[in-house]
Amino acid sequence: MFRWKEKGQTMAEFALIMPVLILLLFGMTFAAFYAFRSASTDWGVFITGVATGSYNTPATEHARDNVLWPDLADRINASQNGARQVRSLITVEDSRDWIFGIHLIEAQRAATYFRLWRFYPGPPPAGGIE
């Protein structure tokens, strides 16, 4: 008897909830992408620092080539600070225009310091780093 009043209710509920579900899906996708890119950045900084500390061989360039995104690989700086230290770092601060005038902002910083005691015979001298 009252069934005719509920016709189309499911369609209206679906139309109201669908944009929320789409936004949730896109949000989860972008969060996962950012987390993966951030983890790749940290790994690139670490592996480039390790490669630079291995007697300054071509391993540094091989490690840099293994970073997934070329724009991140170009920004990684790794150098030996002293006879037994390597510093590897990256700073990313970008803003890109996206659809509907939305600005995507990416800001990451990572740095590692390696003390290369294992690449030299014996422990470091008592007075500090050479």
Backbone as XML, in Angstrom:
<?xml version="1.0"?>
<chain id="A" units="angstrom">
  <residue number="1" name="MET">
    <atom name="N" x="0.794" y="-1.189" z="0.000"/>
    <atom name="CA" x="0.000" y="0.000" z="0.000"/>
    <atom name="C" x="0.853" y="1.278" z="0.000"/>
  </residue>
  <residue number="2" name="PHE">
    <atom name="N" x="1.896" y="1.315" z="0.841"/>
    <atom name="CA" x="2.767" y="2.490" z="0.898"/>
    <atom name="C" x="4.054" y="2.281" z="0.102"/>
  </residue>
  <residue number="3" name="ARG">
    <atom name="N" x="4.140" y="1.257" z="-0.684"/>
    <atom name="CA" x="5.340" y="0.917" z="-1.443"/>
    <atom name="C" x="5.652" y="1.952" z="-2.510"/>
  </residue>
  <residue number="4" name="TRP">
    <atom name="N" x="4.685" y="2.617" z="-3.056"/>
    <atom name="CA" x="4.923" y="3.570" z="-4.142"/>
    <atom name="C" x="5.677" y="4.808" z="-3.659"/>
  </residue>
  <residue number="5" name="LYS">
    <atom name="N" x="5.687" y="5.124" z="-2.369"/>
    <atom name="CA" x="6.401" y="6.289" z="-1.856"/>
    <atom name="C" x="7.914" y="6.058" z="-1.805"/>
  </residue>
  <residue number="6" name="GLU">
    <atom name="N" x="8.351" y="4.818" z="-1.817"/>
    <atom name="CA" x="9.772" y="4.506" z="-1.699"/>
    <atom name="C" x="10.427" y="4.248" z="-3.053"/>
  </residue>
  <residue number="7" name="LYS">
    <atom name="N" x="9.738" y="4.405" z="-4.129"/>
    <atom name="CA" x="10.341" y="4.201" z="-5.446"/>
    <atom name="C" x="11.385" y="5.290" z="-5.704"/>
  </residue>
  <residue number="8" name="GLY">
    <atom name="N" x="12.555" y="4.857" z="-6.163"/>
    <atom name="CA" x="13.624" y="5.800" z="-6.474"/>
    <atom name="C" x="14.482" y="6.177" z="-5.281"/>
  </residue>
  <residue number="9" name="GLN">
    <atom name="N" x="14.195" y="5.697" z="-4.081"/>
    <atom name="CA" x="14.982" y="6.050" z="-2.911"/>
    <atom name="C" x="16.405" y="5.502" z="-3.031"/>
  </residue>
  <residue number="10" name="THR">
    <atom name="N" x="16.543" y="4.301" z="-3.508"/>
    <atom name="CA" x="17.867" y="3.706" z="-3.664"/>
    <atom name="C" x="18.700" y="4.489" z="-4.659"/>
  </residue>
  <residue number="11" name="MET">
    <atom name="N" x="18.086" y="4.940" z="-5.730"/>
    <atom name="CA" x="18.793" y="5.724" z="-6.731"/>
    <atom name="C" x="19.258" y="7.059" z="-6.147"/>
  </residue>
  <residue number="12" name="ALA">
    <atom name="N" x="18.437" y="7.693" z="-5.351"/>
    <atom name="CA" x="18.814" y="8.962" z="-4.729"/>
    <atom name="C" x="19.953" y="8.759" z="-3.728"/>
  </residue>
  <residue number="13" name="GLU">
    <atom name="N" x="19.895" y="7.704" z="-2.935"/>
    <atom name="CA" x="20.965" y="7.426" z="-1.986"/>
    <atom name="C" x="22.275" y="7.123" z="-2.703"/>
  </residue>
  <residue number="14" name="PHE">
    <atom name="N" x="22.194" y="6.384" z="-3.786"/>
    <atom name="CA" x="23.389" y="6.077" z="-4.571"/>
    <atom name="C" x="23.981" y="7.360" z="-5.151"/>
  </residue>
  <residue number="15" name="ALA">
    <atom name="N" x="23.138" y="8.241" z="-5.673"/>
    <atom name="CA" x="23.617" y="9.495" z="-6.253"/>
    <atom name="C" x="24.250" y="10.389" z="-5.193"/>
  </residue>
  <residue number="16" name="LEU">
    <atom name="N" x="23.798" y="10.331" z="-3.961"/>
    <atom name="CA" x="24.378" y="11.143" z="-2.902"/>
    <atom name="C" x="25.702" y="10.586" z="-2.383"/>
  </residue>
  <residue number="17" name="ILE">
    <atom name="N" x="25.825" y="9.278" z="-2.314"/>
    <atom name="CA" x="27.008" y="8.675" z="-1.718"/>
    <atom name="C" x="28.130" y="8.439" z="-2.739"/>
  </residue>
  <residue number="18" name="MET">
    <atom name="N" x="27.823" y="8.361" z="-4.015"/>
    <atom name="CA" x="28.834" y="8.046" z="-5.025"/>
    <atom name="C" x="29.959" y="9.076" z="-5.097"/>
  </residue>
  <residue number="19" name="PRO">
    <atom name="N" x="29.712" y="10.389" z="-5.064"/>
    <atom name="CA" x="30.842" y="11.338" z="-5.060"/>
    <atom name="C" x="31.755" y="11.166" z="-3.841"/>
  </residue>
  <residue number="20" name="VAL">
    <atom name="N" x="31.179" y="10.842" z="-2.704"/>
    <atom name="CA" x="31.989" y="10.626" z="-1.513"/>
    <atom name="C" x="32.887" y="9.403" z="-1.698"/>
  </residue>
  <residue number="21" name="LEU">
    <atom name="N" x="32.352" y="8.350" z="-2.267"/>
    <atom name="CA" x="33.144" y="7.147" z="-2.502"/>
    <atom name="C" x="34.248" y="7.389" z="-3.527"/>
  </residue>
  <residue number="22" name="ILE">
    <atom name="N" x="33.952" y="8.158" z="-4.543"/>
    <atom name="CA" x="34.974" y="8.480" z="-5.554"/>
    <atom name="C" x="36.092" y="9.314" z="-4.941"/>
  </residue>
  <residue number="23" name="LEU">
    <atom name="N" x="35.744" y="10.316" z="-4.132"/>
    <atom name="CA" x="36.764" y="11.128" z="-3.462"/>
    <atom name="C" x="37.613" y="10.282" z="-2.507"/>
  </residue>
  <residue number="24" name="LEU">
    <atom name="N" x="36.980" y="9.364" z="-1.811"/>
    <atom name="CA" x="37.702" y="8.473" z="-0.919"/>
    <atom name="C" x="38.685" y="7.596" z="-1.697"/>
  </residue>
  <residue number="25" name="LEU">
    <atom name="N" x="38.262" y="7.079" z="-2.824"/>
    <atom name="CA" x="39.124" y="6.247" z="-3.653"/>
    <atom name="C" x="40.317" y="7.041" z="-4.189"/>
  </residue>
  <residue number="26" name="PHE">
    <atom name="N" x="40.068" y="8.242" z="-4.710"/>
    <atom name="CA" x="41.169" y="9.071" z="-5.207"/>
    <atom name="C" x="42.107" y="9.480" z="-4.078"/>
  </residue>
  <residue number="27" name="GLY">
    <atom name="N" x="41.571" y="9.794" z="-2.915"/>
    <atom name="CA" x="42.403" y="10.162" z="-1.770"/>
    <atom name="C" x="43.313" y="9.031" z="-1.342"/>
  </residue>
  <residue number="28" name="MET">
    <atom name="N" x="42.786" y="7.820" z="-1.293"/>
    <atom name="CA" x="43.606" y="6.673" z="-0.930"/>
    <atom name="C" x="44.680" y="6.406" z="-1.983"/>
  </residue>
  <residue number="29" name="THR">
    <atom name="N" x="44.340" y="6.605" z="-3.246"/>
    <atom name="CA" x="45.310" y="6.401" z="-4.320"/>
    <atom name="C" x="46.444" y="7.411" z="-4.235"/>
  </residue>
  <residue number="30" name="PHE">
    <atom name="N" x="46.111" y="8.686" z="-4.025"/>
    <atom name="CA" x="47.150" y="9.707" z="-3.915"/>
    <atom name="C" x="47.999" y="9.508" z="-2.664"/>
  </residue>
  <residue number="31" name="ALA">
    <atom name="N" x="47.396" y="9.106" z="-1.559"/>
    <atom name="CA" x="48.163" y="8.853" z="-0.339"/>
    <atom name="C" x="49.130" y="7.683" z="-0.539"/>
  </residue>
  <residue number="32" name="ALA">
    <atom name="N" x="48.675" y="6.637" z="-1.200"/>
    <atom name="CA" x="49.547" y="5.499" z="-1.463"/>
    <atom name="C" x="50.677" y="5.884" z="-2.413"/>
  </residue>
  <residue number="33" name="PHE">
    <atom name="N" x="50.376" y="6.687" z="-3.425"/>
    <atom name="CA" x="51.395" y="7.143" z="-4.360"/>
    <atom name="C" x="52.443" y="7.989" z="-3.633"/>
  </residue>
  <residue number="34" name="TYR">
    <atom name="N" x="51.992" y="8.898" z="-2.774"/>
    <atom name="CA" x="52.923" y="9.744" z="-2.044"/>
    <atom name="C" x="53.779" y="8.922" z="-1.086"/>
  </residue>
  <residue number="35" name="ALA">
    <atom name="N" x="53.187" y="7.959" z="-0.414"/>
    <atom name="CA" x="53.945" y="7.113" z="0.506"/>
    <atom name="C" x="54.994" y="6.289" z="-0.248"/>
  </residue>
  <residue number="36" name="PHE">
    <atom name="N" x="54.638" y="5.772" z="-1.409"/>
    <atom name="CA" x="55.588" y="5.001" z="-2.204"/>
    <atom name="C" x="56.714" y="5.883" z="-2.717"/>
  </residue>
  <residue number="37" name="ARG">
    <atom name="N" x="56.377" y="7.086" z="-3.152"/>
    <atom name="CA" x="57.407" y="8.025" z="-3.632"/>
    <atom name="C" x="58.331" y="8.450" z="-2.490"/>
  </residue>
  <residue number="38" name="SER">
    <atom name="N" x="57.780" y="8.657" z="-1.322"/>
    <atom name="CA" x="58.582" y="9.027" z="-0.156"/>
    <atom name="C" x="59.521" y="7.887" z="0.247"/>
  </residue>
  <residue number="39" name="ALA">
    <atom name="N" x="59.018" y="6.667" z="0.239"/>
    <atom name="CA" x="59.862" y="5.519" z="0.568"/>
    <atom name="C" x="60.960" y="5.343" z="-0.473"/>
  </residue>
  <residue number="40" name="SER">
    <atom name="N" x="60.649" y="5.599" z="-1.727"/>
    <atom name="CA" x="61.650" y="5.513" z="-2.780"/>
    <atom name="C" x="62.726" y="6.584" z="-2.594"/>
  </residue>
  <residue number="41" name="THR">
    <atom name="N" x="62.322" y="7.759" z="-2.154"/>
    <atom name="CA" x="63.282" y="8.835" z="-1.887"/>
    <atom name="C" x="64.224" y="8.438" z="-0.762"/>
  </residue>
  <residue number="42" name="ASP">
    <atom name="N" x="63.682" y="7.924" z="0.328"/>
    <atom name="CA" x="64.524" y="7.508" z="1.453"/>
    <atom name="C" x="65.472" y="6.394" z="1.051"/>
  </residue>
  <residue number="43" name="TRP">
    <atom name="N" x="64.975" y="5.444" z="0.287"/>
    <atom name="CA" x="65.838" y="4.353" z="-0.175"/>
    <atom name="C" x="66.937" y="4.888" z="-1.088"/>
  </residue>
  <residue number="44" name="GLY">
    <atom name="N" x="66.612" y="5.803" z="-1.974"/>
    <atom name="CA" x="67.620" y="6.374" z="-2.868"/>
    <atom name="C" x="68.715" y="7.105" z="-2.114"/>
  </residue>
  <residue number="45" name="VAL">
    <atom name="N" x="68.337" y="7.853" z="-1.088"/>
    <atom name="CA" x="69.333" y="8.558" z="-0.279"/>
    <atom name="C" x="70.228" y="7.552" z="0.436"/>
  </residue>
  <residue number="46" name="PHE">
    <atom name="N" x="69.632" y="6.532" z="0.990"/>
    <atom name="CA" x="70.411" y="5.521" z="1.711"/>
    <atom name="C" x="71.368" y="4.776" z="0.780"/>
  </residue>
  <residue number="47" name="ILE">
    <atom name="N" x="70.861" y="4.251" z="-0.318"/>
    <atom name="CA" x="71.691" y="3.414" z="-1.184"/>
    <atom name="C" x="72.774" y="4.236" z="-1.892"/>
  </residue>
  <residue number="48" name="THR">
    <atom name="N" x="72.485" y="5.494" z="-2.205"/>
    <atom name="CA" x="73.492" y="6.354" z="-2.826"/>
    <atom name="C" x="74.599" y="6.679" z="-1.830"/>
  </residue>
  <residue number="49" name="GLY">
    <atom name="N" x="74.221" y="6.892" z="-0.563"/>
    <atom name="CA" x="75.244" y="7.130" z="0.461"/>
    <atom name="C" x="76.132" y="5.926" z="0.671"/>
  </residue>
  <residue number="50" name="VAL">
    <atom name="N" x="75.548" y="4.756" z="0.691"/>
    <atom name="CA" x="76.334" y="3.523" z="0.848"/>
    <atom name="C" x="77.270" y="3.349" z="-0.345"/>
  </residue>
  <residue number="51" name="ALA">
    <atom name="N" x="76.756" y="3.592" z="-1.541"/>
    <atom name="CA" x="77.583" y="3.427" z="-2.741"/>
    <atom name="C" x="78.717" y="4.443" z="-2.778"/>
  </residue>
  <residue number="52" name="THR">
    <atom name="N" x="78.460" y="5.658" z="-2.331"/>
    <atom name="CA" x="79.508" y="6.679" z="-2.320"/>
    <atom name="C" x="80.604" y="6.309" z="-1.329"/>
  </residue>
  <residue number="53" name="GLY">
    <atom name="N" x="80.229" y="5.677" z="-0.238"/>
    <atom name="CA" x="81.226" y="5.283" z="0.752"/>
    <atom name="C" x="82.055" y="4.093" z="0.363"/>
  </residue>
  <residue number="54" name="SER">
    <atom name="N" x="81.713" y="3.423" z="-0.705"/>
    <atom name="CA" x="82.475" y="2.234" z="-1.107"/>
    <atom name="C" x="83.610" y="2.618" z="-2.037"/>
  </residue>
  <residue number="55" name="TYR">
    <atom name="N" x="84.550" y="3.361" z="-1.506"/>
    <atom name="CA" x="85.766" y="3.769" z="-2.212"/>
    <atom name="C" x="85.496" y="4.605" z="-3.455"/>
  </residue>
  <residue number="56" name="ASN">
    <atom name="N" x="84.398" y="5.320" z="-3.484"/>
    <atom name="CA" x="84.078" y="6.263" z="-4.556"/>
    <atom name="C" x="84.158" y="5.610" z="-5.937"/>
  </residue>
  <residue number="57" name="THR">
    <atom name="N" x="83.544" y="4.481" z="-6.079"/>
    <atom name="CA" x="83.542" y="3.733" z="-7.336"/>
    <atom name="C" x="82.359" y="4.172" z="-8.196"/>
  </residue>
  <residue number="58" name="PRO">
    <atom name="N" x="82.216" y="3.603" z="-9.380"/>
    <atom name="CA" x="81.031" y="3.888" z="-10.198"/>
    <atom name="C" x="79.735" y="3.375" z="-9.582"/>
  </residue>
  <residue number="59" name="ALA">
    <atom name="N" x="79.809" y="2.764" z="-8.415"/>
    <atom name="CA" x="78.603" y="2.260" z="-7.756"/>
    <atom name="C" x="77.633" y="3.383" z="-7.430"/>
  </residue>
  <residue number="60" name="THR">
    <atom name="N" x="78.132" y="4.585" z="-7.240"/>
    <atom name="CA" x="77.242" y="5.712" z="-6.932"/>
    <atom name="C" x="76.287" y="5.971" z="-8.085"/>
  </residue>
  <residue number="61" name="GLU">
    <atom name="N" x="76.791" y="5.972" z="-9.292"/>
    <atom name="CA" x="75.922" y="6.199" z="-10.453"/>
    <atom name="C" x="74.966" y="5.035" z="-10.670"/>
  </residue>
  <residue number="62" name="HIS">
    <atom name="N" x="75.405" y="3.825" z="-10.403"/>
    <atom name="CA" x="74.510" y="2.674" z="-10.526"/>
    <atom name="C" x="73.388" y="2.765" z="-9.500"/>
  </residue>
  <residue number="63" name="ALA">
    <atom name="N" x="73.726" y="3.175" z="-8.288"/>
    <atom name="CA" x="72.702" y="3.328" z="-7.250"/>
    <atom name="C" x="71.728" y="4.440" z="-7.628"/>
  </residue>
  <residue number="64" name="ARG">
    <atom name="N" x="72.231" y="5.509" z="-8.174"/>
    <atom name="CA" x="71.373" y="6.628" z="-8.589"/>
    <atom name="C" x="70.443" y="6.205" z="-9.731"/>
  </residue>
  <residue number="65" name="ASP">
    <atom name="N" x="70.927" y="5.341" z="-10.607"/>
    <atom name="CA" x="70.093" y="4.847" z="-11.712"/>
    <atom name="C" x="68.962" y="3.945" z="-11.228"/>
  </residue>
  <residue number="66" name="ASN">
    <atom name="N" x="69.104" y="3.376" z="-10.041"/>
    <atom name="CA" x="68.084" y="2.476" z="-9.516"/>
    <atom name="C" x="66.972" y="3.178" z="-8.771"/>
  </residue>
  <residue number="67" name="VAL">
    <atom name="N" x="67.047" y="4.488" z="-8.635"/>
    <atom name="CA" x="65.944" y="5.238" z="-8.041"/>
    <atom name="C" x="64.838" y="5.318" z="-9.084"/>
  </residue>
  <residue number="68" name="LEU">
    <atom name="N" x="63.623" y="5.038" z="-8.679"/>
    <atom name="CA" x="62.520" y="4.858" z="-9.614"/>
    <atom name="C" x="62.201" y="6.104" z="-10.425"/>
  </residue>
  <residue number="69" name="TRP">
    <atom name="N" x="62.212" y="7.283" z="-9.801"/>
    <atom name="CA" x="61.843" y="8.512" z="-10.504"/>
    <atom name="C" x="63.093" y="9.309" z="-10.834"/>
  </residue>
  <residue number="70" name="PRO">
    <atom name="N" x="63.284" y="9.668" z="-12.105"/>
    <atom name="CA" x="64.487" y="10.407" z="-12.503"/>
    <atom name="C" x="64.608" y="11.774" z="-11.840"/>
  </residue>
  <residue number="71" name="ASP">
    <atom name="N" x="63.480" y="12.456" z="-11.586"/>
    <atom name="CA" x="63.582" y="13.770" z="-10.943"/>
    <atom name="C" x="64.108" y="13.656" z="-9.521"/>
  </residue>
  <residue number="72" name="LEU">
    <atom name="N" x="63.830" y="12.557" z="-8.842"/>
    <atom name="CA" x="64.384" y="12.347" z="-7.511"/>
    <atom name="C" x="65.851" y="11.943" z="-7.585"/>
  </residue>
  <residue number="73" name="ALA">
    <atom name="N" x="66.194" y="11.120" z="-8.549"/>
    <atom name="CA" x="67.579" y="10.665" z="-8.683"/>
    <atom name="C" x="68.520" y="11.832" z="-8.955"/>
  </residue>
  <residue number="74" name="ASP">
    <atom name="N" x="68.067" y="12.824" z="-9.715"/>
    <atom name="CA" x="68.918" y="13.974" z="-10.037"/>
    <atom name="C" x="69.152" y="14.877" z="-8.829"/>
  </residue>
  <residue number="75" name="ARG">
    <atom name="N" x="68.296" y="14.821" z="-7.840"/>
    <atom name="CA" x="68.411" y="15.725" z="-6.691"/>
    <atom name="C" x="69.193" y="15.136" z="-5.519"/>
  </residue>
  <residue number="76" name="ILE">
    <atom name="N" x="69.539" y="13.881" z="-5.593"/>
    <atom name="CA" x="70.277" y="13.262" z="-4.495"/>
    <atom name="C" x="71.732" y="13.695" z="-4.567"/>
  </residue>
  <residue number="77" name="ASN">
    <atom name="N" x="72.229" y="14.230" z="-3.470"/>
    <atom name="CA" x="73.632" y="14.629" z="-3.361"/>
    <atom name="C" x="74.313" y="13.720" z="-2.363"/>
  </residue>
  <residue number="78" name="ALA">
    <atom name="N" x="75.422" y="13.151" z="-2.764"/>
    <atom name="CA" x="76.196" y="12.303" z="-1.867"/>
    <atom name="C" x="77.657" y="12.653" z="-2.048"/>
  </residue>
  <residue number="79" name="SER">
    <atom name="N" x="78.327" y="12.890" z="-0.933"/>
    <atom name="CA" x="79.748" y="13.231" z="-1.009"/>
    <atom name="C" x="80.430" y="12.803" z="0.278"/>
  </residue>
  <residue number="80" name="GLN">
    <atom name="N" x="81.735" y="12.627" z="0.188"/>
    <atom name="CA" x="82.504" y="12.269" z="1.375"/>
    <atom name="C" x="82.904" y="13.555" z="2.083"/>
  </residue>
  <residue number="81" name="ASN">
    <atom name="N" x="82.547" y="13.633" z="3.364"/>
    <atom name="CA" x="82.875" y="14.820" z="4.152"/>
    <atom name="C" x="84.293" y="14.759" z="4.692"/>
  </residue>
  <residue number="82" name="GLY">
    <atom name="N" x="84.765" y="13.608" z="4.965"/>
    <atom name="CA" x="86.107" y="13.417" z="5.497"/>
    <atom name="C" x="86.614" y="12.076" z="5.035"/>
  </residue>
  <residue number="83" name="ALA">
    <atom name="N" x="87.692" y="11.638" z="5.665"/>
    <atom name="CA" x="88.266" y="10.363" z="5.256"/>
    <atom name="C" x="87.334" y="9.203" z="5.571"/>
  </residue>
  <residue number="84" name="ARG">
    <atom name="N" x="86.499" y="9.349" z="6.580"/>
    <atom name="CA" x="85.650" y="8.236" z="6.986"/>
    <atom name="C" x="84.189" y="8.622" z="7.124"/>
  </residue>
  <residue number="85" name="GLN">
    <atom name="N" x="83.750" y="9.629" z="6.440"/>
    <atom name="CA" x="82.350" y="10.039" z="6.535"/>
    <atom name="C" x="81.761" y="10.292" z="5.159"/>
  </residue>
  <residue number="86" name="VAL">
    <atom name="N" x="80.496" y="9.894" z="5.007"/>
    <atom name="CA" x="79.739" y="10.189" z="3.791"/>
    <atom name="C" x="78.429" y="10.829" z="4.216"/>
  </residue>
  <residue number="87" name="ARG">
    <atom name="N" x="78.051" y="11.853" z="3.501"/>
    <atom name="CA" x="76.770" y="12.523" z="3.743"/>
    <atom name="C" x="75.950" y="12.426" z="2.468"/>
  </residue>
  <residue number="88" name="SER">
    <atom name="N" x="74.737" y="11.933" z="2.590"/>
    <atom name="CA" x="73.831" y="11.799" z="1.453"/>
    <atom name="C" x="72.531" y="12.501" z="1.817"/>
  </residue>
  <residue number="89" name="LEU">
    <atom name="N" x="72.038" y="13.379" z="0.932"/>
    <atom name="CA" x="70.820" y="14.124" z="1.261"/>
    <atom name="C" x="70.022" y="14.463" z="0.021"/>
  </residue>
  <residue number="90" name="ILE">
    <atom name="N" x="68.754" y="14.801" z="0.261"/>
    <atom name="CA" x="67.851" y="15.242" z="-0.797"/>
    <atom name="C" x="66.862" y="16.223" z="-0.191"/>
  </residue>
  <residue number="91" name="THR">
    <atom name="N" x="66.501" y="17.211" z="-0.980"/>
    <atom name="CA" x="65.451" y="18.157" z="-0.605"/>
    <atom name="C" x="64.547" y="18.333" z="-1.816"/>
  </residue>
  <residue number="92" name="VAL">
    <atom name="N" x="63.275" y="18.069" z="-1.634"/>
    <atom name="CA" x="62.294" y="18.204" z="-2.709"/>
    <atom name="C" x="61.205" y="19.154" z="-2.226"/>
  </residue>
  <residue number="93" name="GLU">
    <atom name="N" x="61.036" y="20.243" z="-2.921"/>
    <atom name="CA" x="59.953" y="21.182" z="-2.625"/>
    <atom name="C" x="59.370" y="21.631" z="-3.962"/>
  </residue>
  <residue number="94" name="ASP">
    <atom name="N" x="58.296" y="20.997" z="-4.353"/>
    <atom name="CA" x="57.680" y="21.272" z="-5.650"/>
    <atom name="C" x="56.213" y="21.605" z="-5.487"/>
  </residue>
  <residue number="95" name="SER">
    <atom name="N" x="55.703" y="22.361" z="-6.434"/>
    <atom name="CA" x="54.278" y="22.643" z="-6.514"/>
    <atom name="C" x="53.887" y="22.542" z="-7.977"/>
  </residue>
  <residue number="96" name="ARG">
    <atom name="N" x="52.884" y="21.733" z="-8.246"/>
    <atom name="CA" x="52.428" y="21.545" z="-9.624"/>
    <atom name="C" x="50.952" y="21.872" z="-9.720"/>
  </residue>
  <residue number="97" name="ASP">
    <atom name="N" x="50.559" y="22.458" z="-10.833"/>
    <atom name="CA" x="49.136" y="22.694" z="-11.082"/>
    <atom name="C" x="48.501" y="21.398" z="-11.544"/>
  </residue>
  <residue number="98" name="TRP">
    <atom name="N" x="47.312" y="21.154" z="-11.069"/>
    <atom name="CA" x="46.572" y="19.959" z="-11.416"/>
    <atom name="C" x="45.222" y="20.391" z="-11.943"/>
  </residue>
  <residue number="99" name="ILE">
    <atom name="N" x="44.276" y="19.506" z="-12.050"/>
    <atom name="CA" x="42.977" y="19.848" z="-12.614"/>
    <atom name="C" x="42.186" y="20.753" z="-11.677"/>
  </residue>
  <residue number="100" name="PHE">
    <atom name="N" x="41.302" y="21.516" z="-12.229"/>
    <atom name="CA" x="40.405" y="22.413" z="-11.504"/>
    <atom name="C" x="41.152" y="23.431" z="-10.649"/>
  </residue>
  <residue number="101" name="GLY">
    <atom name="N" x="42.365" y="23.783" z="-11.040"/>
    <atom name="CA" x="43.134" y="24.778" z="-10.310"/>
    <atom name="C" x="43.716" y="24.291" z="-8.996"/>
  </residue>
  <residue number="102" name="ILE">
    <atom name="N" x="43.750" y="22.998" z="-8.781"/>
    <atom name="CA" x="44.304" y="22.442" z="-7.552"/>
    <atom name="C" x="45.824" y="22.409" z="-7.668"/>
  </residue>
  <residue number="103" name="HIS">
    <atom name="N" x="46.511" y="22.853" z="-6.628"/>
    <atom name="CA" x="47.968" y="22.816" z="-6.591"/>
    <atom name="C" x="48.408" y="21.617" z="-5.771"/>
  </residue>
  <residue number="104" name="LEU">
    <atom name="N" x="49.160" y="20.731" z="-6.396"/>
    <atom name="CA" x="49.736" y="19.591" z="-5.692"/>
    <atom name="C" x="51.098" y="20.015" z="-5.158"/>
  </residue>
  <residue number="105" name="ILE">
    <atom name="N" x="51.297" y="19.838" z="-3.878"/>
    <atom name="CA" x="52.540" y="20.250" z="-3.244"/>
    <atom name="C" x="53.256" y="19.009" z="-2.731"/>
  </residue>
  <residue number="106" name="GLU">
    <atom name="N" x="54.542" y="18.947" z="-3.021"/>
    <atom name="CA" x="55.373" y="17.851" z="-2.534"/>
    <atom name="C" x="56.557" y="18.455" z="-1.793"/>
  </residue>
  <residue number="107" name="ALA">
    <atom name="N" x="56.754" y="18.056" z="-0.569"/>
    <atom name="CA" x="57.872" y="18.542" z="0.233"/>
    <atom name="C" x="58.464" y="17.366" z="0.996"/>
  </residue>
  <residue number="108" name="GLN">
    <atom name="N" x="59.714" y="17.064" z="0.713"/>
    <atom name="CA" x="60.401" y="15.959" z="1.366"/>
    <atom name="C" x="61.841" y="16.362" z="1.643"/>
  </residue>
  <residue number="109" name="ARG">
    <atom name="N" x="62.336" y="15.906" z="2.747"/>
    <atom name="CA" x="63.750" y="16.077" z="3.063"/>
    <atom name="C" x="64.246" y="14.784" z="3.686"/>
  </residue>
  <residue number="110" name="ALA">
    <atom name="N" x="65.417" y="14.401" z="3.282"/>
    <atom name="CA" x="66.025" y="13.194" z="3.852"/>
    <atom name="C" x="67.532" y="13.382" z="3.848"/>
  </residue>
  <residue number="111" name="ALA">
    <atom name="N" x="68.178" y="12.895" z="4.884"/>
    <atom name="CA" x="69.636" y="12.974" z="4.973"/>
    <atom name="C" x="70.144" y="11.789" z="5.769"/>
  </residue>
  <residue number="112" name="THR">
    <atom name="N" x="71.285" y="11.284" z="5.365"/>
    <atom name="CA" x="71.943" y="10.217" z="6.109"/>
    <atom name="C" x="73.418" y="10.552" z="6.241"/>
  </residue>
  <residue number="113" name="TYR">
    <atom name="N" x="73.978" y="10.145" z="7.337"/>
    <atom name="CA" x="75.404" y="10.304" z="7.583"/>
    <atom name="C" x="75.963" y="8.914" z="7.864"/>
  </residue>
  <residue number="114" name="PHE">
    <atom name="N" x="76.996" y="8.565" z="7.137"/>
    <atom name="CA" x="77.610" y="7.254" z="7.306"/>
    <atom name="C" x="79.014" y="7.433" z="7.856"/>
  </residue>
  <residue number="115" name="ARG">
    <atom name="N" x="79.326" y="6.664" z="8.845"/>
    <atom name="CA" x="80.683" y="6.621" z="9.366"/>
    <atom name="C" x="81.296" y="5.333" z="8.846"/>
  </residue>
  <residue number="116" name="LEU">
    <atom name="N" x="82.311" y="5.452" z="8.059"/>
    <atom name="CA" x="82.829" y="4.331" z="7.277"/>
    <atom name="C" x="83.909" y="3.549" z="8.007"/>
  </residue>
  <residue number="117" name="TRP">
    <atom name="N" x="83.649" y="3.133" z="9.208"/>
    <atom name="CA" x="84.645" y="2.394" z="9.958"/>
    <atom name="C" x="84.909" y="1.025" z="9.359"/>
  </residue>
  <residue number="118" name="ARG">
    <atom name="N" x="83.938" y="0.424" z="8.708"/>
    <atom name="CA" x="84.128" y="-0.941" z="8.230"/>
    <atom name="C" x="84.923" y="-1.022" z="6.931"/>
  </residue>
  <residue number="119" name="PHE">
    <atom name="N" x="85.165" y="0.104" z="6.267"/>
    <atom name="CA" x="85.918" y="0.073" z="5.019"/>
    <atom name="C" x="87.412" y="0.293" z="5.236"/>
  </residue>
  <residue number="120" name="TYR">
    <atom name="N" x="87.811" y="0.453" z="6.480"/>
    <atom name="CA" x="89.203" y="0.706" z="6.798"/>
    <atom name="C" x="89.653" y="-0.328" z="7.814"/>
  </residue>
  <residue number="121" name="PRO">
    <atom name="N" x="90.924" y="-0.678" z="7.796"/>
    <atom name="CA" x="91.393" y="-1.642" z="8.796"/>
    <atom name="C" x="91.411" y="-1.001" z="10.185"/>
  </residue>
  <residue number="122" name="GLY">
    <atom name="N" x="90.838" y="-1.681" z="11.138"/>
    <atom name="CA" x="90.878" y="-1.215" z="12.523"/>
    <atom name="C" x="89.865" y="-0.123" z="12.812"/>
  </residue>
  <residue number="123" name="PRO">
    <atom name="N" x="89.732" y="0.215" z="14.102"/>
    <atom name="CA" x="88.793" y="1.260" z="14.497"/>
    <atom name="C" x="89.349" y="2.647" z="14.171"/>
  </residue>
  <residue number="124" name="PRO">
    <atom name="N" x="88.515" y="3.678" z="14.221"/>
    <atom name="CA" x="89.020" y="5.025" z="13.995"/>
    <atom name="C" x="90.017" y="5.416" z="15.082"/>
  </residue>
  <residue number="125" name="PRO">
    <atom name="N" x="90.886" y="6.364" z="14.782"/>
    <atom name="CA" x="91.849" y="6.778" z="15.798"/>
    <atom name="C" x="91.144" y="7.389" z="17.014"/>
  </residue>
  <residue number="126" name="ALA">
    <atom name="N" x="91.829" y="7.362" z="18.143"/>
    <atom name="CA" x="91.232" y="7.822" z="19.404"/>
    <atom name="C" x="90.914" y="9.309" z="19.381"/>
  </residue>
  <residue number="127" name="GLY">
    <atom name="N" x="91.632" y="10.095" z="18.638"/>
    <atom name="CA" x="91.430" y="11.543" z="18.609"/>
    <atom name="C" x="90.244" y="11.979" z="17.778"/>
  </residue>
  <residue number="128" name="GLY">
    <atom name="N" x="89.600" y="11.083" z="17.101"/>
    <atom name="CA" x="88.455" y="11.435" z="16.273"/>
    <atom name="C" x="88.622" y="10.952" z="14.854"/>
  </residue>
  <residue number="129" name="ILE">
    <atom name="N" x="87.866" y="11.528" z="13.981"/>
    <atom name="CA" x="87.872" y="11.113" z="12.575"/>
    <atom name="C" x="89.042" y="11.767" z="11.865"/>
  </residue>
  <residue number="130" name="GLU">
    <atom name="N" x="89.682" y="11.000" z="11.014"/>
    <atom name="CA" x="90.838" y="11.519" z="10.262"/>
    <atom name="C" x="90.467" y="12.659" z="9.371"/>
  </residue>
</chain>
